[in-house]
Amino acid sequence: MLLLSAAVAGLATGGAYALLGLSTLLTHRLVAVVNFAQAAVGAFGAFTMVVLFDAGVPLAVAAPCGLVVAAALHVGLGAVVVRWFAEAGVGVKAAVTIAAYTGLVALGLRLFGAQHPRRFPNPLGGPALTLGGVVVTWAAVVTMLLAALFAVLPAVVLRRTRVGLLLRAAAERPTTAQLVGIRVPRLSLAVWAVAGAAGALAVMVVAPQLAGDFGAQALLVTPALAAALVGGFRSFTWTFVGGVALGVLQGLASTVVALQHYRGVLPFLVVLVVLLWTRRRDRWDSAA
C-alpha cells in the first residue's frame, strides 16, 4: 500500500515533467531548437502568478496573467532565434537557449528573491478519487490529462492537417519555405508562444511540491530534457511515458530512507542511461 501511495503521489509531478518535456519536444520538432530555457520561462510565468496572487489578485486572473507573461517571454526568445539564427545549426541554437536560461535565472533571482521562498497556491491539492484505497488528487488527474492531450494533439496536427505540413516544412527548410510563400516567422512564433504557456502551466502545477524559490523551479529543465530524451526528441508518446515514469520513480524513491535525499539526482541518471543506451552501438562497433 505504501508503494502504491508513493507511485500515485508521483503522478502529479510526473504529469508536470511530461508536459515540460513535451513543450521542449514541440520546439525541437517544429522550430528545430533544443530549448534549455523552457523551465526558466515557465518559472517566470509561475512567479508572476504568485506575486499577483500575494498582492490580492484572484487566482483565476493571476494564473492567466502568468501564462501570458511566459508566452511573451518565449516569443521574445523565439524572435531572436528566428531573426538571427534561423539557418544556424542545432548546437548554435541550443547555445542561444542556454545563454537565455542563464540570463533568466539571474533576472528571476533578482526580481523574485532567492532568500525568501514564495508560498504557491494549491487549488488542485484536494482529493479527486480513490484508487485501491489510495487518494488521487486533482493535481494528478489534471496534469495527466493535460500531458496526454499535449502528447496526442501535436502528433495529430503534424500528420493530418495542412498547418502541420506547413510547420514541418518551416522547421526543416525555413528559407525554402519562405520562398514558396509560407509565413515561417509567424508560424514559428506561434509555436514558441504555445510551448511557453504550456511550460508555465506545468511549473504552476508542480510548484507547490517543490522549494518555493526561482532557482529550484528553473532546474526543472533537467527532468524535461530527460523526458524528451526518452522519446528520442521525436516521439510525443514516449516523451509522455518518460515524464510520467520519472515522476513515479521519484515518488517510489521517497519510500526508501537511503534514497529520500537523492530523488533530485534521478533525472540526471535517466539522462546518462539514455545517452549511454543510444550510443551503445557506436561504441560496440568501434570496439569490433
C-alpha positions in Angstrom: 0.0 0.0 0.0 2.9 2.4 0.8 4.4 1.8 -2.6 1.1 2.4 -4.4 0.5 5.6 -2.4 4.0 6.8 -3.3 3.6 5.9 -7.0 0.2 7.7 -7.2 1.6 10.7 -5.4 4.3 10.9 -8.1 1.7 11.1 -10.9 1.2 14.9 -10.4 4.9 15.5 -10.6 5.2 13.1 -13.5 2.5 14.8 -15.4 4.2 18.1 -15.0 7.5 16.6 -16.1 5.8 15.1 -19.1 4.2 18.5 -20.0 7.5 20.3 -19.8 9.2 17.5 -21.8 6.5 17.7 -24.4 6.9 21.5 -24.6 10.6 21.1 -25.1 10.0 18.4 -27.8 7.5 20.7 -29.5 10.1 23.5 -30.0 12.6 20.9 -31.2 10.2 19.2 -33.7 8.6 22.4 -35.1 11.4 25.0 -34.9 14.5 22.8 -34.7 15.7 24.1 -31.3 16.7 22.1 -28.2 15.4 24.6 -25.7 17.2 24.7 -22.4 15.3 27.8 -21.3 11.9 26.2 -21.2 11.7 25.7 -17.4 13.1 29.2 -16.7 10.4 30.7 -18.8 7.8 28.6 -17.1 9.2 29.7 -13.7 8.8 33.3 -14.7 5.1 32.7 -15.5 4.6 30.8 -12.3 6.3 33.5 -10.1 4.3 36.2 -11.9 1.2 34.4 -10.9 2.2 34.0 -7.2 3.3 37.7 -7.0 -0.1 38.8 -8.3 -1.9 36.4 -6.0 0.0 37.6 -3.0 -0.9 41.2 -4.0 -4.6 40.3 -3.8 -5.4 39.4 -7.4 -7.8 36.4 -7.7 -6.1 33.2 -8.8 -8.4 33.0 -11.7 -6.9 36.2 -13.0 -3.3 35.8 -11.8 -2.8 32.3 -13.4 -3.8 33.5 -17.0 -1.5 36.6 -16.5 1.4 34.2 -15.6 0.7 32.2 -18.8 0.7 35.3 -20.9 4.0 36.5 -19.4 5.6 33.1 -20.1 4.2 33.1 -23.6 5.5 36.6 -24.3 9.0 35.8 -22.9 9.2 32.7 -25.0 8.0 34.6 -28.1 10.8 37.1 -27.4 13.4 34.3 -27.3 11.9 32.8 -30.4 12.1 36.1 -32.2 15.8 36.2 -31.5 16.3 32.7 -32.8 14.1 33.3 -35.9 15.6 36.6 -36.7 19.4 35.9 -36.3 19.8 32.1 -36.1 17.2 30.6 -38.4 19.8 28.9 -40.6 22.2 28.1 -37.7 22.9 24.5 -36.6 21.3 22.8 -33.7 24.3 23.4 -31.5 24.3 27.1 -32.0 20.6 27.4 -31.3 21.0 25.3 -28.2 23.8 27.6 -27.1 21.4 30.6 -27.5 18.8 29.0 -25.3 21.5 28.1 -22.7 22.5 31.8 -22.6 18.9 32.8 -22.3 18.5 30.3 -19.4 21.4 31.8 -17.6 20.1 35.3 -18.0 16.6 34.4 -17.0 17.8 32.6 -13.8 19.9 35.6 -12.8 17.0 38.0 -13.6 14.5 35.8 -11.8 16.6 35.5 -8.7 17.0 39.3 -8.7 13.3 40.0 -9.2 11.7 37.3 -7.1 14.4 36.8 -4.5 16.4 33.8 -3.5 16.3 34.2 0.3 12.5 34.4 0.7 10.8 31.4 -1.0 7.2 32.0 -2.1 4.2 30.0 -1.0 2.4 28.8 -4.1 -1.4 28.3 -4.0 -2.5 24.7 -4.5 -6.1 24.7 -5.6 -5.7 21.2 -7.1 -4.4 19.6 -3.9 -7.8 18.1 -2.9 -8.9 14.5 -3.5 -10.4 13.6 -6.8 -11.0 9.9 -6.4 -9.8 6.8 -4.5 -7.8 4.1 -6.3 -7.3 0.9 -4.3 -7.6 2.7 -1.0 -5.2 5.4 -2.2 -6.4 9.0 -2.7 -5.7 10.5 -6.1 -5.5 14.3 -6.1 -7.0 16.7 -8.6 -3.4 17.8 -9.4 -2.5 14.3 -10.6 -5.7 14.0 -12.6 -5.4 17.4 -14.3 -1.7 17.2 -15.1 -2.1 13.7 -16.5 -5.0 14.8 -18.7 -3.1 17.9 -19.9 0.0 16.0 -20.6 -1.9 13.3 -22.5 -3.7 16.0 -24.6 -0.4 17.7 -25.3 1.1 14.3 -26.4 -1.8 13.5 -28.8 -2.8 16.8 -30.3 0.6 17.9 -31.8 1.1 14.5 -33.4 -2.4 14.6 -34.9 -1.8 18.2 -36.2 1.6 17.4 -37.7 0.4 14.3 -39.5 -3.1 15.1 -40.6 -3.5 18.8 -41.1 -2.3 21.4 -43.6 -1.0 23.5 -40.7 1.1 20.5 -39.6 2.6 20.2 -43.1 3.5 23.9 -43.2 5.1 23.6 -39.7 7.2 20.7 -40.8 8.3 22.5 -43.9 9.2 25.6 -41.9 11.2 23.5 -39.4 13.2 21.5 -42.0 13.8 24.2 -44.6 12.9 27.7 -43.3 14.5 29.7 -46.1 13.0 27.5 -48.8 9.6 27.5 -47.0 9.7 31.3 -47.1 10.5 31.4 -50.8 7.4 29.4 -51.6 5.2 31.7 -49.6 5.0 30.1 -46.1 5.0 32.7 -43.3 7.7 31.0 -41.3 8.3 33.7 -38.7 4.6 33.8 -37.8 4.3 30.0 -37.5 7.4 29.7 -35.5 6.5 32.4 -33.0 3.1 30.8 -32.6 4.9 27.5 -31.6 7.1 29.4 -29.2 4.0 31.0 -27.6 2.2 27.7 -27.1 5.3 26.0 -25.7 6.0 28.9 -23.3 2.4 28.9 -21.9 2.4 25.1 -21.6 5.7 25.2 -19.7 4.4 27.8 -17.3 1.3 25.7 -16.7 3.4 22.7 -15.8 5.5 24.7 -13.3 2.4 26.2 -11.7 1.0 22.8 -11.0 4.2 21.2 -9.7 5.5 24.3 -7.8 3.6 23.7 -4.5 5.5 20.4 -4.1 8.9 22.0 -4.7 11.0 24.6 -2.9 9.4 28.0 -3.5 12.5 29.8 -4.9 13.1 30.6 -8.6 16.3 28.6 -8.9 14.5 25.3 -7.9 11.8 25.9 -10.5 14.3 26.7 -13.2 16.1 23.4 -12.6 13.0 21.6 -13.9 14.8 21.8 -17.2 16.6 18.6 -16.2 13.5 16.3 -15.9 12.1 18.0 -19.0 15.2 17.1 -21.1 15.2 13.6 -19.5 11.6 13.0 -20.7 12.4 14.3 -24.1 15.5 12.1 -24.3 13.3 9.0 -23.5 11.3 10.0 -26.6 14.4 10.4 -28.6 13.4 14.0 -29.2 11.0 12.6 -31.8 8.1 10.7 -30.1 5.4 12.6 -28.2 4.1 9.3 -26.8 7.4 8.2 -25.4 8.2 11.6 -24.0 4.9 11.5 -22.1 5.7 8.0 -20.8 9.2 9.1 -19.8 8.0 12.1 -17.9 5.3 10.2 -16.0 7.7 7.3 -15.3 10.3 9.8 -13.9 7.7 11.3 -11.5 6.5 7.8 -10.3 10.2 6.7 -9.8 10.8 9.8 -7.6 7.6 9.0 -5.7 8.8 5.4 -5.1 12.3 6.7 -4.1 10.7 8.7 -1.3 9.7 5.5 0.4 13.3 4.4 0.7 15.1 6.2 3.6 18.5 5.9 1.9 17.2 7.5 -1.3 14.9 10.2 0.0 17.6 12.9 -0.2 18.8 11.9 -3.6 15.5 11.9 -5.6 16.6 15.0 -7.4 19.5 13.0 -8.9 17.2 10.7 -10.8 16.7 12.9 -13.8 20.5 13.1 -14.3 20.7 9.3 -14.0 17.9 9.0 -16.6 19.8 11.3 -19.0 23.0 9.4 -18.5 21.4 6.0 -19.0 19.5 7.1 -22.1 22.6 8.6 -23.7 24.7 5.5 -22.9 22.0 3.3 -24.3 21.5 5.3 -27.5 25.3 5.3 -28.1 26.0 1.7 -27.3 26.0 0.6 -30.9 28.6 3.2 -31.9 30.9 2.1 -29.0 30.4 -1.7 -29.7 31.0 -1.2 -33.5 34.2 0.8 -32.7 35.4 -2.0 -30.4 34.7 -4.6 -33.1 
